[in-house]
Amino acid sequence: MSTCVFIQIRCKPSKTYSVAEEIALREIHSELYSTSGDFDLLMKVYIPEDQDVGVYINDNLLDIEGIERSLTTMTFKVF
């Protein structure tokens, strides 16, 4: 079983496409979208259950050049 999280990413000016390309190359996402508003990208990630969510995100995503800020939303099973 894995933990589903949604991560909103704000990129530095003119870096959205290069950040999205690097995310795609790393193959860590389930879905990745360009968005409007305060954040530039929205990604859905399944974190393996044996991994700490924060460590996984830091180690696999936040070292990408061009990321300015991120906001992670945890999900919980309702039914």
C-alpha positions in Angstrom: 0.0 0.0 0.0 1.1 3.6 -0.6 0.2 7.1 0.5 -1.3 9.4 -2.1 -0.2 13.0 -1.8 -0.8 16.0 -4.0 2.0 18.5 -4.4 1.6 22.0 -5.7 4.8 23.5 -7.0 5.6 27.2 -7.6 8.5 27.6 -10.1 10.9 30.5 -10.6 9.9 32.7 -13.5 10.3 30.9 -16.9 11.2 27.6 -15.3 7.9 25.8 -15.3 8.6 23.7 -18.4 12.1 22.7 -17.3 10.9 21.7 -13.9 8.0 19.7 -15.4 10.5 18.0 -17.8 12.8 17.0 -14.9 9.9 15.6 -12.9 8.8 13.5 -15.9 12.4 12.2 -16.3 12.5 11.1 -12.7 9.2 9.2 -13.1 8.1 9.8 -9.6 4.6 11.1 -10.4 1.3 9.5 -11.2 -0.2 12.6 -12.8 1.3 16.0 -13.5 -0.6 19.1 -14.6 0.2 22.8 -15.4 -2.1 25.0 -13.4 -3.1 28.7 -13.0 -3.1 30.6 -9.8 -0.5 30.8 -7.0 1.2 27.5 -8.1 2.4 26.4 -11.5 2.3 22.7 -11.3 0.1 20.1 -9.6 1.3 16.5 -9.2 -0.1 13.4 -7.7 2.4 11.1 -6.1 2.1 7.7 -4.5 4.7 7.4 -1.7 5.7 3.8 -0.8 4.4 2.9 2.6 7.9 2.2 3.9 9.0 5.8 3.1 8.7 8.9 5.2 6.6 11.4 3.1 8.8 14.4 3.9 12.1 12.6 3.3 10.8 11.1 0.0 9.7 14.5 -1.3 12.9 16.2 -0.3 15.1 13.5 -1.8 13.2 13.0 -5.0 11.6 16.4 -5.9 12.8 19.4 -4.1 16.4 19.3 -5.4 15.1 20.2 -8.9 16.5 23.5 -10.0 13.8 26.1 -10.6 11.4 25.1 -7.8 10.7 28.1 -5.6 8.1 26.6 -3.2 5.9 23.6 -2.7 2.7 22.7 -0.8 1.9 19.1 0.0 -1.6 17.9 0.7 -1.9 14.5 2.4 -4.9 12.3 1.6 -6.8 9.9 3.8 -9.1 7.1 2.9 -12.7 8.0 3.4 -14.4 4.8 2.5 
